[in-house]
Every structure is written in C-alpha cells, then in structure tokens.
Amino acid sequence: MMRVSASFLNSKNPPLDLEKLNDTDVDFIHVDIMDGKFVKNKTMPFREMKNIYKYTDKRLDVHLMVRNPEKYIPLYAELNTEYITFHVELEDKIEENLELIKKYGIKSGLAISPNTPVKELVPYLPLLDIILVMSVEPGMGGQEFIDDTMDRLAELRVLLKEYNSHAIINVDGGVNRMTRSRCDYSDMVVAGSYIINGDNFQERIDSLR
C-alpha cells in the first residue's frame, strides 16, 4: 500500500488543517522549509514551526529547500521527525550533512529536482534512507505534475536495485487522484493542495493509497 505524506504548505489555516490531518491515518506530515535563497519563497521561521507538536503527533517528513542544511538539521531533529531530506543540487557537504542527520538518529534523504539526472544520486546511495523525487519545480505549492516523472521513477527504481540500495522513493508535487497512477514506482507520495482543499481529508488520502 502506498504511504502518504500530507503537506500543509498551501494551508490558509495550518493549525486547523494539522488537527484535521491528525484525525486521519496519513502516515506523515510533510514539512517544507524554504530559506528564500535556494528557492525564491520563504516559509515560517523555526520558532513558529516548532509549535507543530501542539496540533499533530504524526511523524514529520522534513524537506529542506535551503542553501545551508547544517543550520536547520539540528533544529528539526528536535521535533517528532522521521526523515530529513535536502537537495542533491547543493553539491557541497552532502555526505557530511547526511551523516549529521544520522547522528541524530533520523533517517536521511536527498531530494532531486526535475532537471537533475537521477544518476547524480549514485555516490550517496549507501547513506540514503529516502529519495524525494520532485515532480514539480521546488519552491511553490499547487503546481502541475511533470509528465516525465514516471520515467524518472522507473529509472531510479532500476538504479536502486543495481546498487542494492534499500532507500524508499517519495514523490512530491502535483500528486492527486488523477496523477497517482504515474507514481506506481514509488513507495510514498506527498500531497498538499489535493488533500487540504478537499472536504474530507480521509477520503482524499484513501484515494492515494
């Protein structure tokens, strides 16, 4: 069964939507962190984000779209975090930051943008628990699913087998009931607008399983 991670990036009322998500069987809450440097947009600071525990006791799936992951990893390691991913496109201190995540007893991952070849992940596969395949350009919610993502997922699945990697594949961006079938090579999907814009969160989550 497909695991589902719910994003509240586009929520107009995060506390209410997080409480509603907490009443569902969603597997994780996807937390998008943007610094305004790696991507144009910026999300709320950690001093506000850390209050997430007041509204949900779901495990967190943290996606760092930031220039300096080492500044954020220790902060988000304090929360109820299962995964922390940052972008392979950074090219600097990647192994060091993956090791830092693991030092906190958290599962480590890399995110990969639509135009980056999946083979860029190969050097880091031994350190990866999860790979976040972006099916939209990172930095903004509500975008449409990029069609060739399915081919990239298939290519990545072959790569993982070839290198005997046990990392799971997560897909993020434009996932809904219609695009879910294009994510069959993944283990998990992130959905934001599709879930929180629905009247019944659980029904929307069920449609992605």
Secondary structure, DSSP 8 states (H G I E B T S, - for coil): --EEEEE-TT-SSHHHHHHHHHTS--SEEEEEEEBSSSSS-B---HHHHGGGGGT--S-EEEEEESS-HHHHHHHHTTSSEEEEEEEGGG-SSHHHHHHHHHHTT-EEEEEE-TTS-GGGGGGGGGG-SEEEEESS-TT-SS----TTHHHHHHHHHHHHHHTT---EEEEESS-STTTGGGGTT-SEEEESHHHHTSS-HHHHHHHH-
